Amino acid sequence: MALYPLGAGAAAVNVFFASLIFSWIGGPVTSTGWSIGLGCLIGAPATWYFARHIRHLMDVADAGEEEQTGA
């Protein structure tokens, strides 16, 4: 839960920049409100996946540490 504001903010920025890229081919540019709203929706699963990945990396690092110490 602590990472959600960061994930939602990053997703909102990415949504806005993606809309700017799509505007080159005639797409609409999203407003700030829409970007934040979509970022909040996309941010939840993205943050959950990121936190799960970090937890996995921590578990792998702990397992490697146990192998080195012989525990």
Kinemage of the C-alpha trace (Angstrom):
@kinemage 1
@onewidth
@group {chain A} dominant
@subgroup {mainchain}
@vectorlist {calphas} color= white
{ca met a 1} P 0.000 0.000 0.000
{ca ala a 2} L 2.905 2.351 0.642
{ca leu a 3} L 4.045 2.057 -2.978
{ca tyr a 4} L 0.610 2.759 -4.500
{ca pro a 5} L 0.953 6.583 -4.677
{ca leu a 6} L 4.244 6.183 -6.513
{ca gly a 7} L 2.814 3.593 -8.896
{ca ala a 8} L -0.308 5.625 -9.602
{ca gly a 9} L 1.737 8.780 -10.199
{ca ala a 10} L 4.108 7.003 -12.546
{ca ala a 11} L 1.179 5.467 -14.432
{ca ala a 12} L -0.505 8.881 -14.746
{ca val a 13} L 2.638 10.419 -16.213
{ca asn a 14} L 2.973 7.493 -18.635
{ca val a 15} L -0.676 7.839 -19.727
{ca phe a 16} L -0.171 11.535 -20.420
{ca phe a 17} L 3.054 11.003 -22.367
{ca ala a 18} L 1.467 8.148 -24.335
{ca ser a 19} L -1.382 10.472 -25.319
{ca leu a 20} L 1.179 13.033 -26.505
{ca ile a 21} L 2.822 10.403 -28.691
{ca phe a 22} L -0.558 9.310 -30.086
{ca ser a 23} L -1.348 12.956 -30.873
{ca trp a 24} L 1.342 12.776 -33.568
{ca ile a 25} L -0.945 10.454 -35.534
{ca gly a 26} L -4.093 12.450 -34.828
{ca gly a 27} L -5.159 11.092 -31.428
{ca pro a 28} L -6.491 13.289 -28.627
{ca val a 29} L -4.274 14.557 -25.808
{ca thr a 30} L -5.704 13.571 -22.428
{ca ser a 31} L -6.358 16.210 -19.826
{ca thr a 32} L -4.636 16.194 -16.466
{ca gly a 33} L -7.766 14.867 -14.757
{ca trp a 34} L -8.148 11.956 -17.160
{ca ser a 35} L -4.456 11.134 -16.891
{ca ile a 36} L -4.644 11.033 -13.090
{ca gly a 37} L -7.847 8.953 -13.172
{ca leu a 38} L -6.427 6.416 -15.593
{ca gly a 39} L -3.169 6.401 -13.639
{ca cys a 40} L -5.068 5.472 -10.479
{ca leu a 41} L -6.748 2.571 -12.289
{ca ile a 42} L -3.597 1.314 -13.975
{ca gly a 43} L -1.453 2.026 -10.920
{ca ala a 44} L -3.119 -0.564 -8.680
{ca pro a 45} L -2.239 -3.723 -10.651
{ca ala a 46} L 1.109 -2.276 -11.743
{ca thr a 47} L 2.102 -1.527 -8.149
{ca trp a 48} L 0.955 -4.964 -6.978
{ca tyr a 49} L 3.025 -6.656 -9.690
{ca phe a 50} L 6.073 -4.493 -8.930
{ca ala a 51} L 5.846 -5.193 -5.180
{ca arg a 52} L 5.489 -8.920 -5.873
{ca his a 53} L 8.571 -8.838 -8.108
{ca ile a 54} L 10.613 -7.012 -5.450
{ca arg a 55} L 9.460 -9.555 -2.824
{ca his a 56} L 10.621 -12.360 -5.133
{ca leu a 57} L 14.025 -10.726 -5.554
{ca met a 58} L 14.327 -10.397 -1.774
{ca asp a 59} L 13.481 -14.087 -1.341
{ca val a 60} L 16.074 -15.081 -3.949
{ca ala a 61} L 18.684 -12.927 -2.222
{ca asp a 62} L 17.848 -14.487 1.159
{ca ala a 63} L 18.111 -17.988 -0.290
{ca gly a 64} L 21.511 -17.162 -1.770
{ca glu a 65} L 22.677 -15.787 1.567
{ca glu a 66} L 21.618 -18.969 3.372
{ca glu a 67} L 23.559 -21.083 0.872
{ca gln a 68} L 26.712 -19.071 1.476
{ca thr a 69} L 26.485 -19.270 5.286
{ca gly a 70} L 25.503 -22.951 5.297
{ca ala a 71} L 22.355 -22.375 7.344
